[in-house]
Amino acid sequence: MEALNSSGARRVPWNKGRLTGQKPPLKLREIWAIRTRLQMSCKVRERAMFNLAIDSKLRACDLTRLQVQDVCMGGHVLSRASVMQKKTQRPVQFEITELTRQSVGAWISARGLKPVDFLFPSRISASPHVSTRQYARIVHRWVASIGLDDAAYGTHTMRRTKASLIYRRTKNLRAVQLLLGHTKLDYLPRGTMSGVH
């Protein structure tokens, strides 16, 4: 049953014409296409952000709040890091691959960031770090840059990408659950790994 507004006309649903539901993960070739474009365009911050988003599998709210000291110690980017998740208030560990360590190290050095600084400071003076909304716009730009429909992808795409690649290789749902920081199997929404098989 459709709601009517005061003039008697049908109200248009907020999601009419928009793709809703789960966002698909990126495929390996799409990851490399985005990495190549970011490398060629010399976008040091975005390259570090993209690589860390893939490796960490963090939600947007956790990725944007990372501090330098979360991933770097003594001037060296760690190969493994642990952060407290905002949503679950539970720690989650993640591996930082060599490629990501290089790009994050280059960003920290280029910006001259200190351990207590946010890893991705906002360019807007009122905000200490990139907002989740800003991050979402950046993700849409990455996706559109390689010719994909950016409406079909979002920040959760970045969270699901590495987990989906690992699931494809291992078929181990419990391992993926742990990588994403989930505590119970029933916490995974039905169809979470759809499109992964």
C-alpha positions in Angstrom: 0.0 0.0 0.0 1.5 3.3 -1.0 1.4 6.3 1.2 -0.2 9.5 0.0 1.0 13.0 0.6 -1.2 15.9 1.5 -2.0 16.8 -2.1 -3.2 13.3 -2.8 -0.3 12.3 -5.1 1.7 9.2 -4.4 4.8 9.6 -2.4 7.9 8.4 -4.1 9.8 5.8 -2.0 13.3 7.0 -0.9 14.9 4.0 -2.6 13.0 4.1 -5.9 15.5 3.5 -8.7 18.3 2.8 -6.3 20.1 -0.4 -5.8 19.6 -1.6 -2.2 20.8 -4.6 -0.3 24.2 -6.1 0.0 27.0 -4.6 -1.9 29.1 -7.0 -3.9 32.8 -7.4 -3.2 35.4 -6.4 -5.7 37.0 -9.1 -7.9 40.8 -9.5 -8.0 41.1 -7.8 -11.4 39.0 -4.9 -10.2 41.3 -4.4 -7.1 44.3 -4.3 -9.4 42.6 -1.9 -11.8 41.9 0.5 -9.0 45.4 0.2 -7.5 46.9 0.9 -11.0 44.8 4.0 -11.4 45.7 5.3 -8.0 49.4 4.6 -8.6 49.3 6.4 -12.0 47.5 9.4 -10.6 49.9 9.7 -7.7 47.1 9.7 -5.1 49.2 8.7 -2.1 46.5 9.1 0.5 43.9 7.3 -1.5 46.3 4.4 -2.4 47.1 3.9 1.3 43.4 4.1 2.2 42.3 1.7 -0.5 45.0 -0.9 0.3 44.4 -0.6 4.1 40.6 -0.9 3.5 41.1 -4.2 1.6 43.6 -5.6 4.1 41.9 -4.6 7.3 38.3 -5.5 6.4 37.2 -2.8 8.8 33.9 -1.0 8.8 34.0 2.6 7.5 33.6 4.0 11.0 36.6 2.0 12.2 38.8 2.7 9.2 38.3 6.4 9.2 39.1 6.6 12.9 42.4 4.8 12.7 45.4 6.6 14.2 49.0 6.3 13.0 49.9 4.4 16.2 47.3 1.7 15.4 49.3 0.6 12.4 52.8 2.0 12.9 55.4 1.6 15.6 58.8 3.1 15.7 58.5 4.5 12.2 57.6 1.1 10.7 54.2 0.0 9.5 53.3 -3.2 11.4 52.6 -6.5 9.6 49.7 -7.2 12.0 47.5 -4.7 13.8 44.6 -4.9 16.2 41.9 -2.4 16.8 38.7 -2.1 18.9 35.6 -2.2 16.7 33.2 0.6 17.4 30.1 -1.4 16.7 30.9 -4.5 18.7 33.4 -3.1 21.2 35.6 -6.2 20.5 39.1 -6.2 19.2 39.8 -7.5 15.7 43.2 -8.3 14.3 44.3 -8.0 10.7 47.3 -8.6 8.6 48.9 -5.7 6.7 50.5 -7.0 3.5 53.8 -5.6 2.2 52.1 -3.6 -0.6 49.9 -2.0 2.0 52.7 -1.3 4.4 54.6 0.5 1.6 51.6 2.6 0.6 50.7 3.5 4.2 54.4 4.3 5.0 54.6 6.5 2.0 51.4 8.4 3.1 52.6 8.8 6.7 55.9 10.1 5.5 54.5 12.4 2.8 52.0 14.0 5.3 54.5 14.0 8.3 52.0 12.3 10.5 52.8 11.7 14.2 51.7 8.6 16.2 48.7 10.3 17.8 47.5 11.8 14.5 44.5 10.3 12.7 45.8 8.2 9.8 43.4 9.9 7.4 42.9 13.5 8.6 40.1 15.4 7.1 40.9 18.3 4.8 38.0 20.1 6.5 39.2 21.9 9.6 36.1 21.2 11.7 36.6 17.4 11.4 39.7 15.6 12.8 39.5 12.7 10.4 37.8 11.7 7.1 34.1 11.2 7.8 32.3 8.0 6.7 30.4 10.1 4.2 33.6 11.4 2.7 35.0 7.9 2.6 31.8 6.6 0.9 32.3 9.3 -1.8 35.9 8.2 -2.3 34.9 4.6 -2.7 32.3 5.5 -5.3 35.0 7.5 -7.2 37.3 4.4 -7.1 34.6 2.1 -8.5 33.5 4.6 -11.2 37.1 5.1 -12.3 37.3 1.5 -13.6 33.9 1.7 -15.3 31.8 -0.1 -12.8 28.3 1.2 -11.7 29.2 3.0 -8.5 25.6 2.7 -7.3 26.1 -1.0 -6.9 29.1 -0.7 -4.6 29.7 1.0 -1.2 32.0 1.1 1.8 30.9 -2.4 2.8 32.3 -3.6 -0.5 35.7 -2.8 0.8 35.0 -4.7 4.0 33.8 -7.8 2.2 36.4 -8.0 -0.6 39.3 -9.8 1.1 36.9 -12.0 3.1 35.2 -13.1 -0.2 38.6 -13.9 -1.8 39.6 -16.0 1.2 36.3 -17.7 1.2 36.6 -18.6 -2.5 40.0 -20.1 -1.8 39.2 -22.0 1.5 35.4 -22.4 1.7 35.9 -21.9 5.4 33.0 -19.7 6.7 34.3 -19.8 10.3 37.6 -18.3 9.2 35.8 -15.5 7.3 33.6 -14.9 10.3 36.7 -14.4 12.6 38.4 -12.2 10.0 35.4 -9.9 10.0 35.3 -9.8 13.8 31.9 -11.6 14.1 31.3 -13.5 17.3 28.5 -15.9 16.3 27.6 -17.6 13.1 24.0 -16.5 13.3 25.4 -12.9 13.3 26.2 -13.3 9.6 23.2 -12.1 7.7 21.6 -14.7 5.4 23.4 -14.6 2.1 26.4 -12.8 3.4 28.7 -14.9 1.3 26.3 -14.9 -1.7 28.1 -14.0 -4.8 31.3 -15.4 -3.3 30.9 -19.0 -4.5 
